[in-house]
Amino acid sequence: MSKNCKENSNICCDVKNCVYHTTDCKCTADSIKVSNKNACSCAETSCATFKLNESAVGSI
């Protein structure tokens, strides 16, 4: 996580291998984009802001 990122306490995130994920399951992205404009349920959506945190991949 970058030192300049601020936690958005209103956005919970369970994706531990994202660069914006904090250890207390919050998101530090300045903004988020949720994709799939044709979604009919939350399972059909995804966070288009996701960026892989290479250093977290091996620790999951």
Biopython code that builds the backbone (N, CA, C, O; Angstrom):
import numpy as np
from Bio.PDB.StructureBuilder import StructureBuilder

atoms = [
    (1, "MET", "N", (0.840, -1.174, 0.000)),
    (1, "MET", "CA", (0.000, 0.000, 0.000)),
    (1, "MET", "C", (0.885, 1.237, 0.000)),
    (1, "MET", "O", (1.866, 1.302, 0.741)),
    (2, "SER", "N", (0.555, 2.184, -0.799)),
    (2, "SER", "CA", (1.301, 3.432, -0.886)),
    (2, "SER", "C", (1.095, 4.273, 0.364)),
    (2, "SER", "O", (0.019, 4.237, 0.962)),
    (3, "LYS", "N", (2.102, 5.024, 0.764)),
    (3, "LYS", "CA", (2.018, 5.861, 1.958)),
    (3, "LYS", "C", (1.004, 6.981, 1.811)),
    (3, "LYS", "O", (0.494, 7.473, 2.818)),
    (4, "ASN", "N", (0.696, 7.398, 0.596)),
    (4, "ASN", "CA", (-0.233, 8.493, 0.364)),
    (4, "ASN", "C", (-1.686, 8.049, 0.306)),
    (4, "ASN", "O", (-2.574, 8.898, 0.228)),
    (5, "CYS", "N", (-1.958, 6.757, 0.340)),
    (5, "CYS", "CA", (-3.327, 6.271, 0.249)),
    (5, "CYS", "C", (-4.049, 6.446, 1.579)),
    (5, "CYS", "O", (-3.484, 6.209, 2.647)),
    (6, "LYS", "N", (-5.296, 6.862, 1.494)),
    (6, "LYS", "CA", (-6.125, 6.992, 2.684)),
    (6, "LYS", "C", (-7.194, 5.922, 2.627)),
    (6, "LYS", "O", (-7.790, 5.672, 1.579)),
    (7, "GLU", "N", (-7.426, 5.302, 3.752)),
    (7, "GLU", "CA", (-8.431, 4.262, 3.839)),
    (7, "GLU", "C", (-9.820, 4.866, 3.699)),
    (7, "GLU", "O", (-10.121, 5.885, 4.320)),
    (8, "ASN", "N", (-10.662, 4.248, 2.893)),
    (8, "ASN", "CA", (-12.053, 4.628, 2.786)),
    (8, "ASN", "C", (-12.830, 3.665, 3.669)),
    (8, "ASN", "O", (-13.077, 2.526, 3.273)),
    (9, "SER", "N", (-13.213, 4.102, 4.846)),
    (9, "SER", "CA", (-13.842, 3.209, 5.813)),
    (9, "SER", "C", (-15.239, 2.761, 5.389)),
    (9, "SER", "O", (-15.830, 1.896, 6.034)),
    (10, "ASN", "N", (-15.770, 3.338, 4.317)),
    (10, "ASN", "CA", (-17.090, 2.944, 3.840)),
    (10, "ASN", "C", (-17.046, 1.819, 2.821)),
    (10, "ASN", "O", (-18.090, 1.291, 2.438)),
    (11, "ILE", "N", (-15.846, 1.446, 2.376)),
    (11, "ILE", "CA", (-15.724, 0.392, 1.375)),
    (11, "ILE", "C", (-14.982, -0.790, 1.989)),
    (11, "ILE", "O", (-13.799, -0.695, 2.316)),
    (12, "CYS", "N", (-15.687, -1.895, 2.139)),
    (12, "CYS", "CA", (-15.077, -3.116, 2.660)),
    (12, "CYS", "C", (-14.563, -3.938, 1.489)),
    (12, "CYS", "O", (-15.189, -3.987, 0.430)),
    (13, "CYS", "N", (-13.427, -4.580, 1.685)),
    (13, "CYS", "CA", (-12.809, -5.353, 0.617)),
    (13, "CYS", "C", (-12.229, -6.646, 1.177)),
    (13, "CYS", "O", (-11.444, -6.619, 2.125)),
    (14, "ASP", "N", (-12.608, -7.763, 0.599)),
    (14, "ASP", "CA", (-12.091, -9.067, 1.022)),
    (14, "ASP", "C", (-10.992, -9.585, 0.107)),
    (14, "ASP", "O", (-10.472, -10.677, 0.333)),
    (15, "VAL", "N", (-10.629, -8.828, -0.916)),
    (15, "VAL", "CA", (-9.650, -9.285, -1.909)),
    (15, "VAL", "C", (-8.241, -8.985, -1.408)),
    (15, "VAL", "O", (-7.712, -7.895, -1.627)),
    (16, "LYS", "N", (-7.649, -9.952, -0.740)),
    (16, "LYS", "CA", (-6.377, -9.749, -0.048)),
    (16, "LYS", "C", (-5.187, -9.551, -0.978)),
    (16, "LYS", "O", (-4.143, -9.079, -0.528)),
    (17, "ASN", "N", (-5.306, -9.892, -2.248)),
    (17, "ASN", "CA", (-4.172, -9.738, -3.161)),
    (17, "ASN", "C", (-4.288, -8.489, -4.038)),
    (17, "ASN", "O", (-3.656, -8.410, -5.091)),
    (18, "CYS", "N", (-5.093, -7.515, -3.606)),
    (18, "CYS", "CA", (-5.221, -6.240, -4.317)),
    (18, "CYS", "C", (-4.330, -5.202, -3.634)),
    (18, "CYS", "O", (-4.225, -5.190, -2.407)),
    (19, "VAL", "N", (-3.692, -4.338, -4.412)),
    (19, "VAL", "CA", (-2.806, -3.324, -3.843)),
    (19, "VAL", "C", (-3.553, -2.332, -2.948)),
    (19, "VAL", "O", (-2.927, -1.680, -2.111)),
    (20, "TYR", "N", (-4.855, -2.205, -3.099)),
    (20, "TYR", "CA", (-5.636, -1.252, -2.316)),
    (20, "TYR", "C", (-6.215, -1.856, -1.035)),
    (20, "TYR", "O", (-6.834, -1.140, -0.248)),
    (21, "HIS", "N", (-6.029, -3.131, -0.818)),
    (21, "HIS", "CA", (-6.569, -3.845, 0.353)),
    (21, "HIS", "C", (-5.737, -3.560, 1.600)),
    (21, "HIS", "O", (-4.507, -3.559, 1.538)),
    (22, "THR", "N", (-6.401, -3.318, 2.732)),
    (22, "THR", "CA", (-5.695, -3.154, 4.003)),
    (22, "THR", "C", (-5.890, -4.402, 4.857)),
    (22, "THR", "O", (-6.765, -5.221, 4.575)),
    (23, "THR", "N", (-5.090, -4.544, 5.881)),
    (23, "THR", "CA", (-5.179, -5.723, 6.739)),
    (23, "THR", "C", (-6.509, -5.804, 7.492)),
    (23, "THR", "O", (-6.897, -6.880, 7.947)),
    (24, "ASP", "N", (-7.207, -4.677, 7.624)),
    (24, "ASP", "CA", (-8.520, -4.710, 8.273)),
    (24, "ASP", "C", (-9.665, -4.682, 7.249)),
    (24, "ASP", "O", (-10.774, -4.241, 7.552)),
    (25, "CYS", "N", (-9.373, -5.158, 6.041)),
    (25, "CYS", "CA", (-10.366, -5.347, 4.969)),
    (25, "CYS", "C", (-11.049, -4.058, 4.516)),
    (25, "CYS", "O", (-12.267, -4.027, 4.341)),
    (26, "LYS", "N", (-10.275, -3.009, 4.329)),
    (26, "LYS", "CA", (-10.773, -1.748, 3.792)),
    (26, "LYS", "C", (-10.097, -1.486, 2.452)),
    (26, "LYS", "O", (-9.132, -2.161, 2.094)),
    (27, "CYS", "N", (-10.605, -0.507, 1.718)),
    (27, "CYS", "CA", (-10.069, -0.149, 0.408)),
    (27, "CYS", "C", (-9.417, 1.226, 0.481)),
    (27, "CYS", "O", (-9.977, 2.149, 1.073)),
    (28, "THR", "N", (-8.230, 1.367, -0.119)),
    (28, "THR", "CA", (-7.522, 2.648, -0.095)),
    (28, "THR", "C", (-7.514, 3.344, -1.459)),
    (28, "THR", "O", (-6.853, 4.371, -1.618)),
    (29, "ALA", "N", (-8.231, 2.808, -2.438)),
    (29, "ALA", "CA", (-8.286, 3.440, -3.758)),
    (29, "ALA", "C", (-8.976, 4.801, -3.655)),
    (29, "ALA", "O", (-9.913, 4.967, -2.874)),
    (30, "ASP", "N", (-8.512, 5.771, -4.443)),
    (30, "ASP", "CA", (-9.140, 7.095, -4.459)),
    (30, "ASP", "C", (-10.593, 7.007, -4.910)),
    (30, "ASP", "O", (-11.446, 7.756, -4.434)),
    (31, "SER", "N", (-10.863, 6.100, -5.817)),
    (31, "SER", "CA", (-12.223, 5.850, -6.295)),
    (31, "SER", "C", (-12.263, 4.411, -6.773)),
    (31, "SER", "O", (-11.222, 3.800, -7.014)),
    (32, "ILE", "N", (-13.450, 3.878, -6.908)),
    (32, "ILE", "CA", (-13.576, 2.515, -7.425)),
    (32, "ILE", "C", (-14.527, 2.510, -8.605)),
    (32, "ILE", "O", (-15.403, 3.367, -8.728)),
    (33, "LYS", "N", (-14.335, 1.524, -9.471)),
    (33, "LYS", "CA", (-15.230, 1.326, -10.600)),
    (33, "LYS", "C", (-15.715, -0.112, -10.547)),
    (33, "LYS", "O", (-14.918, -1.050, -10.539)),
    (34, "VAL", "N", (-17.016, -0.273, -10.510)),
    (34, "VAL", "CA", (-17.625, -1.595, -10.520)),
    (34, "VAL", "C", (-18.097, -1.850, -11.943)),
    (34, "VAL", "O", (-18.820, -1.039, -12.522)),
    (35, "SER", "N", (-17.686, -2.979, -12.500)),
    (35, "SER", "CA", (-17.994, -3.241, -13.907)),
    (35, "SER", "C", (-19.039, -4.339, -14.099)),
    (35, "SER", "O", (-19.365, -5.084, -13.175)),
    (36, "ASN", "N", (-19.537, -4.414, -15.286)),
    (36, "ASN", "CA", (-20.541, -5.301, -15.857)),
    (36, "ASN", "C", (-21.899, -4.611, -15.819)),
    (36, "ASN", "O", (-22.721, -4.862, -14.938)),
    (37, "LYS", "N", (-22.110, -3.744, -16.789)),
    (37, "LYS", "CA", (-23.334, -2.942, -16.850)),
    (37, "LYS", "C", (-24.594, -3.777, -17.035)),
    (37, "LYS", "O", (-25.698, -3.267, -16.844)),
    (38, "ASN", "N", (-24.458, -5.036, -17.401)),
    (38, "ASN", "CA", (-25.625, -5.907, -17.587)),
    (38, "ASN", "C", (-25.873, -6.823, -16.393)),
    (38, "ASN", "O", (-26.658, -7.767, -16.496)),
    (39, "ALA", "N", (-25.226, -6.565, -15.275)),
    (39, "ALA", "CA", (-25.358, -7.423, -14.093)),
    (39, "ALA", "C", (-26.781, -7.411, -13.544)),
    (39, "ALA", "O", (-27.462, -6.386, -13.554)),
    (40, "CYS", "N", (-27.206, -8.564, -13.072)),
    (40, "CYS", "CA", (-28.513, -8.694, -12.422)),
    (40, "CYS", "C", (-28.371, -9.075, -10.954)),
    (40, "CYS", "O", (-29.354, -9.102, -10.215)),
    (41, "SER", "N", (-27.152, -9.366, -10.541)),
    (41, "SER", "CA", (-26.887, -9.697, -9.144)),
    (41, "SER", "C", (-25.465, -9.269, -8.793)),
    (41, "SER", "O", (-24.649, -9.030, -9.684)),
    (42, "CYS", "N", (-25.170, -9.174, -7.508)),
    (42, "CYS", "CA", (-23.827, -8.751, -7.095)),
    (42, "CYS", "C", (-22.766, -9.751, -7.552)),
    (42, "CYS", "O", (-21.618, -9.366, -7.776)),
    (43, "ALA", "N", (-23.126, -11.015, -7.693)),
    (43, "ALA", "CA", (-22.175, -12.037, -8.142)),
    (43, "ALA", "C", (-21.713, -11.801, -9.583)),
    (43, "ALA", "O", (-20.678, -12.323, -9.998)),
    (44, "GLU", "N", (-22.470, -11.023, -10.336)),
    (44, "GLU", "CA", (-22.126, -10.743, -11.724)),
    (44, "GLU", "C", (-21.333, -9.447, -11.887)),
    (44, "GLU", "O", (-21.032, -9.046, -13.011)),
    (45, "THR", "N", (-20.998, -8.798, -10.795)),
    (45, "THR", "CA", (-20.213, -7.566, -10.852)),
    (45, "THR", "C", (-18.767, -7.846, -10.467)),
    (45, "THR", "O", (-18.457, -8.888, -9.889)),
    (46, "SER", "N", (-17.888, -6.906, -10.792)),
    (46, "SER", "CA", (-16.494, -7.035, -10.377)),
    (46, "SER", "C", (-15.895, -5.646, -10.192)),
    (46, "SER", "O", (-16.376, -4.666, -10.761)),
    (47, "CYS", "N", (-14.859, -5.581, -9.402)),
    (47, "CYS", "CA", (-14.176, -4.313, -9.156)),
    (47, "CYS", "C", (-13.145, -4.105, -10.261)),
    (47, "CYS", "O", (-12.128, -4.797, -10.313)),
    (48, "ALA", "N", (-13.415, -3.162, -11.126)),
    (48, "ALA", "CA", (-12.499, -2.876, -12.228)),
    (48, "ALA", "C", (-11.284, -2.086, -11.758)),
    (48, "ALA", "O", (-10.350, -1.878, -12.532)),
    (49, "THR", "N", (-11.281, -1.648, -10.514)),
    (49, "THR", "CA", (-10.162, -0.906, -9.932)),
    (49, "THR", "C", (-9.069, -1.851, -9.434)),
    (49, "THR", "O", (-7.946, -1.415, -9.182)),
    (50, "PHE", "N", (-9.380, -3.123, -9.292)),
    (50, "PHE", "CA", (-8.440, -4.126, -8.777)),
    (50, "PHE", "C", (-7.087, -4.062, -9.488)),
    (50, "PHE", "O", (-7.009, -4.013, -10.715)),
    (51, "LYS", "N", (-6.036, -4.064, -8.685)),
    (51, "LYS", "CA", (-4.660, -4.194, -9.194)),
    (51, "LYS", "C", (-3.965, -5.246, -8.344)),
    (51, "LYS", "O", (-3.984, -5.184, -7.115)),
    (52, "LEU", "N", (-3.359, -6.201, -9.011)),
    (52, "LEU", "CA", (-2.697, -7.303, -8.313)),
    (52, "LEU", "C", (-1.518, -6.803, -7.489)),
    (52, "LEU", "O", (-0.669, -6.062, -7.985)),
    (53, "ASN", "N", (-1.478, -7.213, -6.237)),
    (53, "ASN", "CA", (-0.356, -6.934, -5.352)),
    (53, "ASN", "C", (0.550, -8.162, -5.400)),
    (53, "ASN", "O", (0.309, -9.153, -4.710)),
    (54, "GLU", "N", (1.578, -8.083, -6.211)),
    (54, "GLU", "CA", (2.478, -9.229, -6.421)),
    (54, "GLU", "C", (3.062, -9.769, -5.115)),
    (54, "GLU", "O", (3.249, -10.978, -4.978)),
    (55, "SER", "N", (3.347, -8.898, -4.165)),
    (55, "SER", "CA", (3.949, -9.349, -2.908)),
    (55, "SER", "C", (2.951, -10.082, -2.012)),
    (55, "SER", "O", (3.363, -10.814, -1.112)),
    (56, "ALA", "N", (1.660, -9.903, -2.237)),
    (56, "ALA", "CA", (0.644, -10.557, -1.426)),
    (56, "ALA", "C", (0.242, -11.917, -1.975)),
    (56, "ALA", "O", (-0.347, -12.719, -1.250)),
    (57, "VAL", "N", (0.541, -12.192, -3.223)),
    (57, "VAL", "CA", (0.091, -13.422, -3.870)),
    (57, "VAL", "C", (0.588, -14.656, -3.133)),
    (57, "VAL", "O", (-0.191, -15.587, -2.930)),
    (58, "GLY", "N", (1.810, -14.701, -2.738)),
    (58, "GLY", "CA", (2.370, -15.881, -2.070)),
    (58, "GLY", "C", (1.943, -16.032, -0.631)),
    (58, "GLY", "O", (2.119, -17.106, -0.057)),
    (59, "SER", "N", (1.382, -14.988, -0.019)),
    (59, "SER", "CA", (1.028, -15.048, 1.396)),
    (59, "SER", "C", (-0.442, -15.316, 1.635)),
    (59, "SER", "O", (-0.897, -15.279, 2.778)),
    (60, "ILE", "N", (-1.199, -15.586, 0.576)),
    (60, "ILE", "CA", (-2.647, -15.807, 0.735)),
    (60, "ILE", "C", (-2.929, -17.246, 1.067)),
    (60, "ILE", "O", (-4.088, -17.624, 1.237)),
]
sb = StructureBuilder()
sb.init_structure("model")
sb.init_model(0)
sb.init_chain("A")
sb.init_seg("    ")
for serial, (resi, resn, name, xyz) in enumerate(atoms, 1):
    if name == "N":
        sb.init_residue(resn, " ", resi, " ")
    sb.init_atom(name, np.array(xyz, "f"), 0.0, 1.0, " ", f" {name:<3s}", serial, name[0])
structure = sb.get_structure()
